């Protein structure tokens, strides 16, 4: 209907340009892959789990906040936070090739009002599923 009602000149040209632009943007990921570009996210092979003690988490909202901080950090693929105020633990699936910087992550968590010591990070079982961290002894 709009095509038939378009007059001569500019309105018809604007409609064609908008249609072509929409088609290009829709198929851009496929065109990039076809041209030899890599996927948008780097591969996760070589990622491993780290368990880090996190203190001062008194409720589930605190755990959720710490998880969001971790997920927003470079090098963290996934994270799970569990525990109590005294014995909180963050299990992170990390990829060093993504710019992992534990000191920067600890600063961000500490600036959020929680206690995290990157020196206490321990490599978890590489084959362990991302689930609740094992309780600390």
MOFENRA-V535491 format. One record per residue. PHI is phi as a letter, one per 30 degrees, with the letter a starting at -180 (* if undefined). Layout:
BEGIN
phi:PHI
phi:PHI
END
This chain:
BEGIN
phi:*
phi:d
phi:d
phi:d
phi:d
phi:d
phi:d
phi:d
phi:j
phi:e
phi:e
phi:d
phi:d
phi:d
phi:d
phi:d
phi:d
phi:d
phi:d
phi:d
phi:d
phi:d
phi:d
phi:d
phi:d
phi:d
phi:c
phi:d
phi:e
phi:d
phi:d
phi:d
phi:d
phi:d
phi:d
phi:j
phi:d
phi:d
phi:d
phi:d
phi:c
phi:d
phi:d
phi:c
phi:d
phi:j
phi:d
phi:b
phi:c
phi:b
phi:c
phi:b
phi:d
phi:b
phi:c
phi:i
phi:c
phi:c
phi:a
phi:d
phi:d
phi:d
phi:d
phi:d
phi:d
phi:d
phi:d
phi:d
phi:d
phi:d
phi:d
phi:d
phi:c
phi:d
phi:j
phi:c
phi:d
phi:a
phi:a
phi:b
phi:b
phi:b
phi:j
phi:c
phi:d
phi:d
phi:b
phi:d
phi:b
phi:c
phi:c
phi:c
phi:c
phi:c
phi:b
phi:e
phi:d
phi:c
phi:i
phi:d
phi:b
phi:d
phi:d
phi:d
phi:d
phi:d
phi:d
phi:d
phi:d
phi:d
phi:d
phi:d
phi:j
phi:c
phi:c
phi:b
phi:c
phi:d
phi:d
phi:c
phi:d
phi:b
phi:d
phi:d
phi:e
phi:d
phi:c
phi:d
phi:d
phi:d
phi:b
phi:e
phi:d
phi:d
phi:d
phi:d
phi:d
END
